[in-house]
Amino acid sequence: MEPGREDSQTARVIAHADMDAFYASVEQLDNPALRGLPVIVGGRSNRGVVTSASYEARRYGVRSAMPTVEARRLCRNGLFVPGRMDRYVEVSRAVRSVFESFSPVVEPLSLDEAFIDLTGSERLLGPPLEAGRALKRRMREETGLVVSVGIASTKMVAKILSDMSKPDGLLYLGAEYVTEFLAPLPVERLWGVGRVTLQKMRAAGIHTISQLAASDPARLKANFGSFGAHLRELASGIDPRPVIPDWQRKSYGEESTFERDLERTSLELRRILIAHGEALGRRLRGDHVRARTVTLKLKLARPLGEGRYPVLTRSFSLERPTDDGAEISNVAVALLDRVNEPDRIRLAGIHVHNLERAEPRQMGLFEASAQAHDSKRERLNQALDSLAKRFGEEAVTRGLARAERAAPTRREK
C-alpha cells in the first residue's frame, strides 16, 4: 500500500513489527521436518490451550488461545509440540537486536513484537517502504524468521496495518489518509475495544470506526466514562502517543495453566510459584533490572461461561528492589496464604513491577552482615544462571518437582 505522498516534515513515521506465528515458526526453524506442516504449540492434553499455530494450521481455523480439544477437531493432522520458552526468549533477543539496528527508539510489546520510531531516518534508511523492506530482509538474514510490518504516522494505525499485512507482509499509509482508512473498519479494530466494550458499542448502535468518530461525546462519556473520549479520538485518527523505549515501562510475568485444577493449599501449587519466581529472577538478572513489587495472579476453576473464569490478584511491595528468585517466590507464596477462596486453581502466575536498574549501591556502616548475606545470594544466583544457560532452565532448581501443565509457561515482558 503506497497511497500518494506523505508530508515527512510534519508526520511521524512509526513501524509496528510483529513476528509471524513466532513460537511455531521457531519450532519449524529448528526442526526442518516441521516446515510446511500444521504445527500447533501448546498443551497436548484436553485441558491444554494453543499458544501458537503455524499458518498451515491456521488454514484449518486453529488460533492462539483456542482449547486443544477444539484445535484437534479442526485440524486432525496437526502436529502438537509442547513449547520451549527458554528457546523463544533466546530468539527474541536476536529479534530485538534487529529492531534496534533500525532505530534506538524501540518499544517492545512482547517477545515478538515492537513499535519502532523511524521518524527522521529517511536519509539513512530511505522512504518508509524502503525501510520496511530492509527490516524484513535483515530479520530473515539474521534470524531465519519472517516479520510483518505496518508503517504509519500513529501507533494504532501501524498496528492495524501490520495485522492486515500478515503473513509476511508490509503495508504503509501516509498521514493524510488515516481518517479515510479508518472510517469503514469495524470498531473492534481499535486498540482497547475488548469483548465487554464491544458489546456496549454494539448495544449503542456503533459498529464502525466512522460511527464512533461521529458519536456524541456526552453520550460516549455516559456509556464508557473518560475512556469513551479516548476511543473517539482514536477513531478520528488522533493518537499522539510516542514510541517509548524507556525500560521502566516493562513488567515481567510468568504464568501457566495446569493439567488439572490444584487445591490452593497444595504443595504442587507452591512448587509452581517457586519455579515461576526462579525464572523471573533469572530474567531480571539477565536484563540487569530489579523489581520492587510482586503480584500473584490466580485463575479460579469456577466457569463463568464463554470460556471465562474469575481472576484474583494480590500484590506486595518490597523495601528494596530484588532480582532474587527465592525472594520473589517467598513473597508470592505469602500472598497465596492471604487468599481464602475455596475454589481450586486453574492458572497461577507471578508478575513483577516497579523496576529499577541493578546499580551497585553504597552500603551503610551497619549493613555489613546484610551485605555479606547479599553477596552469598548473588554468588549462588550467578552459579544457577551459569548452569541454566549451559543445561537449560529446568536443569537446576531449589529442590523442586516439576508440576504438570496444560500449556507452556506464558511469559510476558
ABEGO torsion letter per residue (X at the ends): XBBEBBBAAABBBBBBBBBBGAAAAAAAAABAAABGBBBBBEBABAABBBABBBAAAAAAGBBBGBBAAAAAAABAABBBBAEBAAAAAAAAAAAAAAAAAABABBBBABAABBBBBABGAAAAAEBAAAAAAAAAAAAAAAAGBBBBBBBBABAAAAAAAAAAAOBGBBBBBBAAAAAAAAAABBAAABBGBBAAAAAAAAAAGBABAAAAAABBAAAAAAAAEAAAAAAAAAAAGBBABBBBABAAABBBBBBBBBABBBBAABAAAAAAAAAAAAAAAAAAAAAGBBBABBBBBBBBBBBAEGGBBBBBBBBBBBABBBABAAAAAAAAAAAAAABABABBBABBBBBBBGBBBBBBBBBBAAAAAAAAAAAAAAAAAAAAAAAAAAAEAAABBBGBBBBBBABBBBBBX
